[in-house]
Each structure stands twice: as C-alpha cells, then as structure tokens.
Amino acid sequence: MALSFAMMSSSAQALTLYTAGPGSLAKKLATGYEKQSGVKVDIFQATTGKVMARLEAEQANPRADVLISASWDTATDLQQRGWLLDYQSPNAAEVPAQFKTPSYVAQGISALGIVWNSNSGTPEPKDWRDLAQPAFKDKVTTPDPALSGASLDLLLGLQQAQGEQAWQLFDSLKSNGAIIAGPNAQALTPVLQGAKAAVFGAVDYVSYNSMADGEAIKVIFPSSGTVIAPRPMMILKSTQHADQARAFIDYVLSPEGQRAVADAWLMPARQDIDAKRPLFKTLKLLPQGDAPAASRSAVLDRFATLFGQR
C-alpha cells in the first residue's frame, strides 16, 4: 500500500508533455523546469501527425497536459474544437501579437528554405525556380506537405503570391525529377549523404544543427520569399495539472527557456532574445493567412495528383 501511494503521489507531481521535435530541446526545457519547480516532466516526442493521432486515440482517457506542435493549424483546430485551456503567460509580453492568442502561444519559430549541398557540383541556388533548372535534374527532394504543415504553408504562400505560376513551378520541378521524400528529415537525409543536391522547402533549424555538426550544406532563403512556421504551445483543457502546465508555459517563455529555444537553432518567440541564425524580420515573407480547410485540402490533392500520389 505504501508503494502504491508513493507511485500515485509521484504521478500526481508529473507533467506530461506531447511535442513535435526537436527532442533535445524538449528534454532541455523539461530539465530546466524540473530544476526550477521540482515537477518531473514526462515527454512523448514524435511528428505532429503521430502526436495528434495519439491525442485522438486517448480522448476517453486523456494523458497530455501540454502540447507543442510544429503546425500553427494544429492549435487553431484544437481551439475551435474546444480542447484548449485559455492562458496568457505574463512572459508572453515580449512575444509579437501575431504569435499568440488567448489559447496558445509560439514556443519558437522556424522558416522554410532551400538546403543545398555545397559539394554537389551544382550552382548555388538563389530562388525556388533555380531548382527546376537542368543543373538540378534528378537532384531535388521536397518534404511531403501531407506530412508537414510547414511544407503545406509554403505551397499555400507560393500559390497566394504567384497564382498559377506557382503551379507551373511545381510542374517544372516534377518534370525535372524532383521527388517527394516523406517528412522533413527524410527529405534532408539524401542531401546530407550527397545522393541529392538540394531540398525544396526544408525546415531550417534541422539543417542549421547539421551545419553545426560539420555537414557541407547551406541554408538559403529564396529571393522571391518564403514562409515562417511558429510552433504553438497550448494547455489541454482535460489537464489535471493546470497550475503546473501554466508554470511550464511560463518557464518556456522565460529568458532562460527562450535561450534554450535559440540554442536549438529556432527563432525565439520573444523578440528580446538573440538567436544564432536569421530572424523572421530579416526575411522576405510570402503572404501567409489562415487558409480555409477546404483550400488546404484542395492544394494537397492537386499537389499529390501532380506528383503521382493519387
């Protein structure tokens, strides 16, 4: 009985975090919060799709207290479904208005770009269209927008900015041998290995980490513009540890927590914290609004049909 009580007491003092990578950042934030509060953080880390599937499967017996997603749309959807607990952290005062709502707030921000292998023997690309040129024949990968919300945001941004010219670009990429390579990491791996020369629409922080490890790649933000991907944090309304969840959000948005975000090569959500990489204010950005679900679905279907996935 004593052992059972101890286990129950320990569980009551644990916070459960579901997060879409990077896993090393989640562990660092969990460790920092535990040192500050004495509250242990249990982590489930996976792709956004797998995290959402687990949340859905556990609805009869919810386990997650805090969710960090790689897709802003995830938070918008959960808020519309009534799954989120409203909370505005006092530490969010330095977060720009576009990256926070009453129900969720950015942990950090990534951007999409071209990742180019500088040892590939290809010319350094400057814009998206360069990857459809003969020099990049059969040498380009792109993440699957059905598996990456950020990749879908890029398609939507290009379509909104360029209309049918964007689809002419996608068609040229397909004709030039570009392949859909699965999630972001799978699109990057053949470029790191030298089997391919460039990724069209890579999430930047993963590549910055690889560059720090000595990989011969370069992150290029195209001259015609790109999109950013804020990573929303939110508290599930089903939480049994609301105070601890609020305190965890406060910690992630504290200067210490935001420096950990910057160390993971993400842009901090707070504008008063420096980063080791370009910030969104220095990038040329494509239009990026809240596209209706029907529009997102139509773009996914058209892209999948173009690349022979339908």
N, C-alpha and C positions, 0 to 999 in steps of 0.2 A: 504494500500500500504506500509506503514511503517513497519507493522508487517511482511508482505511478504518479504520485503527487508531484515529485520533482520533475518528471517529464512534462506534465501538464503545465507546471509553472514556467519551465523553460520555453515551451511552445508559446505561452501567453506573452513572453517577453521578446519573441522573434517577429521581425517584419519580413514579409515575403514580397520580393521584387521580381517582376517579369520584365525582361528587357531585350530589345533587339540590339545586339552588339554596339560598340566593341566590348567584349567580355572583360578585358583587362581593366577598362575604365570602370565598369560596374563593380568589380572586385575592389578597386582602389577607393571608390566612393563608399562602398559598404564598410570597408575597414576604417575609413576616416569617421564615418558616422558612428560606428560602434565604439571607437575610442572616445568620442565626444559624449555619447549618450548611455553607453553600456548596453545598448539594444543590439542583438545579433540580427543580421540581415541574411535571409536565405534567398539565393538567386536562381532563377531559371532564365537562361540566356539562349536565344535562338533567332532565326529570321522572324521578321514581322509576321509573315504568314503563319508560321508554326506557333508563334506566341498567341496570335488571335484564335487559331484553331483550338489551342489548349483552353483559352478563356471560355470559348463557346462550349467546349465539352464539359467544363466544370461548373456550369451555371447552376446545377442542382446543389452543388456544394462548393461555392467559390473559395479560392485559396489566396489569390493575389490581393495585395494591399495597394501597391504602387505599380504602375505600368509606365515604361519608357519605350516609345515606338520610334521607328525610323521614318514613319509616314505621318504627316500632319492630318491627312484624311482619316486616319485611324481614330484620332481624338475627336474630330468633328463627328464622325459616325457614332462613336460611343456616347458623346454628349447628346446627340439627337435621340438616341435610344434610352436616355435617362440612366445610364450606368455610372455616371461620374459624380463625385462629391465636389461641390464648389469650394475652391480655396485660392486665395490670393496671398502669396507669401510677401511679407514686408521686404524680403531680399530681392523681390522682382521689380523694385522701383527703378533699377538701372537697366531693366530689360525693355527694349523698344516695344511700343504698343502692338506692332504687327506680329510679335512673337509671344503674345499672351492673351488669354481670355479669362473669364471668371472660373472656368473649369479646368484649364490646362495651360502650361507654360513651357517654353522651349528649355531643354537641358543644354543644348548646343546646336550648332548649325553646320551643315556640310554644303558643298557645292558640287556640281557636276562639270566635268571637263573631258578633254582628250588626255589619255595617258599614253605616252609614246616611248617606245624602247629606242634609246639613242644609239644602240649598237645594231639596229635592224637594217641599216643600209638604205633607209628611206629618208626623204627630205623631211625636216621638221615641219609638222602641220601648224597652220596658223588659225584655221577656221574649220568648221564641221565639213564643208564641201571638199576640203583637201583630201579627206579620207575616201572620197569616191573617185579619185584620180587614178590613172593606170599604175602609178608607182606603188599604190596600196592594194593592187589586185590580189584577192585571196589572203589579205594580211590584217583584216579588221574584225574585231569582235564587238558585240554590244550586249549589255545585260537584257534579260527578258523583262519588258515592262509589266508583264503579268505577275512577276515575282518581286519587282522593285518599284515601290511607289515613287521614288525619286526619278527613276527612268521614265515612268509614265508622265510625271510632271514635265520632264524635258520634251517629250513628244508634244504634249499639250501646249507648252510655251512656244515651240517652234511653229506649230500649226497656227497659233494665235497671231504670231508675228509675221509669218510668211504665207499663210494660206496654202493654196495648192502647190506652191513652190516647195514647201516643206515635204510634201508627199513625193514630189519629183526627186528631192534629195534622197528620201528613203528608198525610192525605186532605184536610183543610181547606186546607192550602197549595196542593195541586193544584187543588182546586175554586176557589180564589181567584186562579188564574192564574200561580202560581209556575212557573218553568221551570228545568230542569237545563241549565246553561250550559257544560259542559265542565270543564276543570281550574280550579284556584283563580283564576288570572289572568283567564281568560275570564269567570268569574262576576263578578269585580270591575269589569272594564272598563266595562260599560254603566252601572254605578252611578257611576263616576267621570265618565262622559260625560253623566249626567243622564237617560239613557233609562230607567233603573230607579231605584228609591228605596233598596233595601236588599239585602244579601246575607245569606242564612240559612246560617250556618256558615262564615264566612270565616276563613282563616288570618291571624292578627292582624299579624304582623310586616310583611307586604306592605303592609297598609293604613297602618301607622304610618310607613313610608317615604313613602307618598303624602301623608300628612298633613304630614310634614316638608317636602315639596315644595310645600305650599300648597293641597292639594286640600281642598274643603269636605266632608269626611267625618268620621265619628266612629266609634270602636270601642266597642261596648257589650257587656259581659259579662252575659248574662241572669241575672235574679234567681233563676231555678229551677236554675241551674247549667250548667256547660259541661265540656269535656274539654281536656286538655293533650296535646301531641304532642312528646315528646322525640325528638331527631334523632340516631340512633345512629351512632357511628364504629366501624369494625372493620377488622382487617387480614386480607386474604385469605391462606389457607394456601398458595396457589400462588405467593406473592410470592418473588422472588429477591433482595429488598432488605429483609429482615426488620428489621435493625437500624435502617435509615433510617425504615422505617414506624413502628417503636416511637418513635423520636425525634420524628417528626411528630405522633403522638398526644400525646406529652409536651408539645410546643410548643402545640398547640391547647388543652390543659388548663392551660397556664401562665397566670399573671395577665395577661401581655401578650396571649396568644391569646384568653382569655376576655373581655378588654376589647374586642377586635375583634368577638367574637360579640355583646356588648352594643351596640356601635355599629351593628350591623345590625338592631337592634330586636328581637332574640331575647332570651329569658331566658338568662343564662349557666348552664351546668351546675353550676358551682361556686357554693356558697351564700355565699361570702365576697367575691363580686364584685358591685358595684352595677349597676343597669340603669336605663334611661331610661323604663321602662314598668312596669306592674304585674307582680309576681312571682306564681308559682303559689300561694304560701302565702296570698295575699290574695284568691284567687278561691274561689267556691263551686264545688266539683267534683262532677260526676256519677260514679256507680260506673264504674270502668274496670278490668276484669280481662282476663286472656288468654282471649278467646273462642275456642272450637274453630273450626277452618277450616270445618267444616260449618255452624256457626251464622253465621259471617260470610257464607258463600255464600248461605245462606237469606235473610238480611237484604238482601243485594244483589239477589237475584232478586225478592223481594217489593217492594222499592223501585222497581226498574226496571219491574216489571209495573204498579205503581200509576201511574207517570208515563208509561206507554205506550211503554216502550223494549223490551218483549218482545212 
